[in-house]
């Protein structure tokens, strides 16, 4: 029996393979947000072991693993559901082609995150691709009024929508590098601002959101804030104990 609003300490692929749509009152997920280990980011823990729960030797290995995951997202997503998937520039083109085999890509968002160190002899990498996919381009949750950005010129310029404009496909949202209050020490923690935007536009109150790689728990916090139900998986128990559960406890105190 699937328990909602819970983070399971296990491999997401094994977890997904146990689920059957239509069994035990599980009717599929309304929204899936995937922030997987990026290609060529090795992520070793202090003990010298991979702490992301996804091991590969070549680009082909990585893509085969990702396709296995994408097939499960397809199987478990409702017909009117949405999938959002982060990945790196280095392999974005290949991920794009993989996603097209199973979904309609509605947008290829450029997340301009800035930050980071400038490398030698090339321009600094300051953005990441974020794929917005749907099962049915004509029937999916889309709440543009929930994510409008208000302009400071709206009162003076009557041509502007007073409610603000819907964001375009370049999102200027700073990452959490440095001493930012929101940071909990996770190397790839996503800002709540980007999580809120995804969840608000692609789900409704009471919907069920799946987060395969929970990490620091940003998507979980956003779900709780906006009255969405969630199911998350995270293979690293310390992330659950030291980050996710602590953030939930702090949110519940407010």
C-alpha positions in Angstrom: 0.0 0.0 0.0 1.5 3.3 -1.1 1.8 5.8 1.8 1.6 9.4 0.7 3.4 12.4 2.2 6.4 10.2 3.0 10.0 9.8 1.9 11.0 6.3 1.2 14.7 5.4 1.9 15.3 3.3 -1.2 16.4 3.2 -4.8 13.8 5.0 -6.9 13.9 2.5 -9.7 13.2 -0.5 -7.4 10.5 1.5 -5.8 8.8 2.4 -9.0 8.8 -1.1 -10.3 6.8 -2.2 -7.3 4.0 0.3 -8.1 1.0 -0.8 -10.3 -1.5 1.8 -11.5 -5.0 0.7 -10.6 -3.9 -1.4 -7.7 -4.5 -0.5 -4.0 -6.1 2.8 -4.9 -3.1 4.1 -6.7 -4.2 5.8 -9.9 -0.8 7.3 -11.0 1.0 10.5 -10.3 -0.2 14.0 -11.4 3.3 15.4 -11.6 6.8 13.9 -11.5 9.8 16.2 -10.9 13.2 14.5 -11.6 16.5 16.0 -10.5 18.8 13.0 -11.2 22.6 12.7 -10.8 24.0 14.6 -13.8 26.3 12.9 -16.2 30.0 13.3 -15.3 29.2 14.5 -11.7 30.6 11.7 -9.6 29.4 12.9 -6.2 31.5 10.8 -3.8 30.6 10.8 -0.1 33.2 11.1 2.7 33.5 7.4 2.8 34.6 7.3 -0.9 31.4 5.7 -2.2 29.0 7.0 -4.7 26.2 8.7 -2.7 23.8 9.5 -5.6 22.6 5.9 -6.1 23.4 5.8 -9.8 26.6 4.3 -11.1 27.8 4.2 -14.7 31.0 3.9 -16.6 30.2 5.5 -20.0 27.8 8.0 -21.6 26.0 5.0 -23.1 25.6 3.5 -19.6 24.2 6.7 -18.3 21.7 7.1 -21.2 20.6 3.4 -20.8 19.9 4.0 -17.1 18.0 7.2 -17.8 15.9 5.5 -20.4 15.0 2.8 -18.0 13.9 5.5 -15.5 12.0 7.5 -18.2 10.0 4.4 -19.1 8.9 4.1 -15.5 7.9 7.8 -15.3 5.8 7.2 -18.4 4.1 4.2 -16.9 3.3 5.8 -13.6 2.3 9.3 -14.9 -1.4 10.0 -15.4 -2.6 10.6 -19.0 -3.0 14.3 -18.1 0.2 14.5 -16.0 3.4 16.4 -16.5 7.1 15.5 -16.1 9.8 18.0 -15.3 13.4 16.8 -15.7 16.7 18.6 -14.9 20.0 17.7 -16.6 23.3 19.1 -17.7 24.3 20.9 -20.8 26.9 18.2 -21.5 24.2 15.6 -22.3 21.1 17.7 -22.8 20.8 16.9 -26.5 20.8 13.1 -25.9 18.3 13.5 -23.0 16.1 15.5 -25.3 16.0 12.7 -27.9 15.2 10.1 -25.2 12.3 12.2 -23.8 10.8 12.6 -27.3 10.4 8.8 -27.5 8.0 8.8 -24.6 6.6 12.3 -24.1 5.8 15.5 -25.8 8.3 18.2 -24.8 6.3 21.3 -24.2 9.2 23.5 -23.3 13.0 23.4 -23.1 13.5 25.8 -20.2 16.9 27.4 -19.7 17.5 27.8 -16.0 20.0 30.7 -15.7 21.4 30.0 -12.3 24.7 31.9 -12.5 27.2 31.4 -9.7 30.1 29.0 -9.8 33.8 29.4 -10.7 35.0 30.6 -14.2 37.0 27.8 -15.9 40.1 28.3 -17.9 40.0 28.9 -21.7 36.2 28.8 -22.0 33.1 30.6 -20.9 31.6 29.8 -17.5 28.7 27.4 -17.5 25.9 29.4 -16.0 22.7 27.6 -17.1 21.1 24.2 -17.1 18.4 22.7 -19.3 15.1 21.9 -17.7 12.7 19.8 -19.8 8.9 20.3 -19.4 7.1 17.3 -20.8 3.5 16.1 -21.0 1.6 13.0 -22.0 -1.1 14.9 -23.8 -0.4 18.4 -25.2 -4.2 19.1 -25.3 -5.0 17.8 -21.8 -2.7 18.6 -18.9 -2.6 20.8 -15.9 -1.5 24.3 -16.8 -2.0 27.2 -14.3 -0.3 30.3 -15.8 -2.1 32.7 -13.4 -0.3 31.0 -10.5 3.1 31.9 -11.7 2.8 35.3 -13.2 5.6 37.8 -12.5 4.4 41.3 -11.7 6.0 44.3 -13.3 6.9 47.4 -11.4 5.7 49.4 -14.4 2.2 47.8 -14.5 0.5 50.8 -12.9 2.0 53.2 -15.4 1.8 51.2 -18.6 -1.8 50.1 -19.2 -0.7 47.7 -21.9 0.8 45.4 -19.2 -1.4 42.8 -17.5 -1.8 44.0 -13.9 -1.6 40.4 -12.8 1.9 40.2 -14.4 3.3 38.2 -17.2 3.8 34.4 -17.6 7.5 33.6 -17.5 9.2 32.9 -20.8 11.5 30.0 -21.3 14.6 31.6 -19.7 14.3 31.5 -15.9 16.6 33.9 -14.0 16.7 32.2 -10.6 20.0 32.3 -8.7 21.3 29.1 -7.3 22.2 28.7 -3.6 26.0 28.8 -3.8 27.4 30.7 -0.9 26.0 31.7 2.5 22.3 31.9 1.7 19.7 31.4 4.4 17.8 28.7 2.4 20.9 26.5 1.9 21.1 23.3 4.0 24.5 22.2 2.7 23.4 19.9 -0.2 25.7 20.4 -3.2 22.9 20.4 -5.8 20.0 21.8 -3.7 17.4 23.5 -5.9 16.0 26.9 -4.9 12.4 26.9 -3.6 11.6 29.6 -6.1 12.1 27.2 -9.0 10.3 24.3 -7.2 7.3 26.6 -6.4 7.0 27.7 -10.0 7.0 24.1 -11.3 4.6 22.8 -8.7 2.2 25.7 -9.0 1.9 25.7 -12.8 1.7 21.9 -13.3 -0.4 20.6 -10.4 -3.4 21.5 -8.3 -4.1 21.4 -4.6 -4.5 17.8 -3.5 -2.6 16.4 -6.5 0.0 13.7 -6.0 3.6 14.6 -6.9 6.4 12.1 -7.2 10.0 13.1 -6.5 12.4 10.2 -7.4 15.6 11.9 -6.2 14.6 13.8 -3.1 18.0 15.1 -2.2 17.7 18.1 0.1 13.9 18.0 -0.1 13.2 21.3 -1.8 10.3 19.9 -3.9 8.9 18.3 -0.7 8.8 21.6 1.1 7.2 23.2 -1.9 4.5 20.5 -2.0 3.7 21.0 1.7 3.6 24.8 1.3 1.1 24.6 -1.6 -1.1 21.8 -0.3 0.0 19.1 -2.7 0.5 15.5 -1.6 3.8 13.9 -2.4 5.7 10.6 -2.5 9.5 10.8 -2.5 12.4 8.4 -2.7 16.0 9.1 -1.5 18.7 6.4 -1.3 20.9 8.4 1.1 19.4 8.1 4.6 21.5 11.0 5.9 19.8 13.3 3.5 16.4 12.2 4.8 17.4 12.5 8.5 19.7 15.6 8.4 18.0 17.7 5.7 14.5 16.6 4.6 13.0 15.8 8.0 14.6 18.8 9.6 13.2 21.1 6.9 9.7 19.6 7.3 9.9 20.0 11.1 11.0 23.7 10.7 8.2 24.3 8.2 5.6 22.8 10.6 6.7 25.2 13.3 5.7 28.2 11.2 
